[in-house]
Amino acid sequence: MERGAQLFFEGIKREMEPALDDLMALAEDMEPAMREFVSEMGPAFVELLGQIEDLSAYHPPEILPNGDIILRKKTPEDVLDPPHEGEIDL
């Protein structure tokens, strides 16, 4: 059985190897763009997260038809009485 399992996993490895090679090539192609994105946008994200403080104090983002994104802060009532999505069977 051990030999059968070994042959099975070797077969899977051979089948997956081209896809993994393609994934590695894609990652290498994207690396410079990702580094540039992080270097340019990183400070802005840090500043934004410093202003937001606690993400659990906000409702999920809402995207308006014109593309604007709204982050609504929860009211004290929302925090104390979260909406019930349905019953949970225990």
C-alpha positions in Angstrom: 0.0 0.0 0.0 2.8 2.3 0.8 4.3 1.9 -2.7 0.9 2.5 -4.2 0.5 5.7 -2.3 4.0 6.8 -3.3 3.2 6.1 -7.0 -0.1 8.0 -6.7 1.6 11.1 -5.2 4.4 11.0 -7.8 1.8 10.9 -10.5 0.0 13.9 -9.0 3.3 15.7 -8.8 4.1 15.1 -12.5 0.6 16.3 -13.5 0.8 19.5 -11.3 4.4 20.4 -12.3 3.6 22.4 -15.4 0.9 24.4 -13.6 3.3 25.1 -10.7 6.0 26.2 -13.1 3.5 28.6 -14.8 2.5 29.9 -11.4 6.2 30.5 -10.4 6.8 32.3 -13.7 3.7 34.5 -13.1 4.9 35.3 -9.6 8.3 36.3 -11.0 6.7 38.5 -13.6 4.5 40.2 -11.0 7.2 40.8 -8.4 8.4 44.2 -9.7 4.9 45.6 -10.0 3.9 44.3 -6.5 7.1 45.8 -5.0 6.3 49.2 -6.7 2.7 49.0 -5.5 3.7 48.3 -1.9 6.3 51.1 -1.9 3.9 53.7 -3.3 0.7 52.6 -1.5 2.1 51.2 1.7 2.4 54.5 3.5 -1.1 55.5 2.4 -2.5 52.3 3.8 -0.7 52.7 7.1 -2.1 56.3 7.4 -5.7 55.1 6.5 -5.5 52.2 9.1 -4.3 54.7 11.7 -7.4 56.8 11.1 -9.8 53.9 11.1 -8.4 52.3 14.3 -10.8 49.4 14.8 -12.3 47.8 11.7 -15.0 46.0 13.8 -16.5 49.5 14.6 -17.5 49.8 10.9 -20.2 48.2 8.7 -19.0 46.4 5.6 -18.1 48.8 2.7 -20.9 49.9 0.5 -20.3 50.5 -3.2 -22.6 53.1 -4.8 -23.7 52.9 -8.4 -21.3 55.7 -9.3 -18.4 53.7 -7.9 -18.0 55.6 -4.6 -17.2 53.4 -1.6 -18.7 54.3 1.7 -17.5 53.1 5.1 -20.2 53.7 7.7 -19.3 53.7 11.3 -21.5 51.6 13.6 -23.8 53.4 16.0 -23.8 52.4 19.7 -27.0 50.6 19.1 -25.4 48.5 16.2 -22.6 47.5 18.5 -24.8 46.5 21.5 -27.5 44.8 19.4 -26.0 43.1 16.3 -28.5 42.0 13.6 -29.5 38.4 13.8 -29.0 36.6 10.4 -30.9 33.6 11.4 -31.2 30.9 14.1 -28.3 28.7 15.0 -29.0 25.1 16.0 -26.8 23.9 18.8 
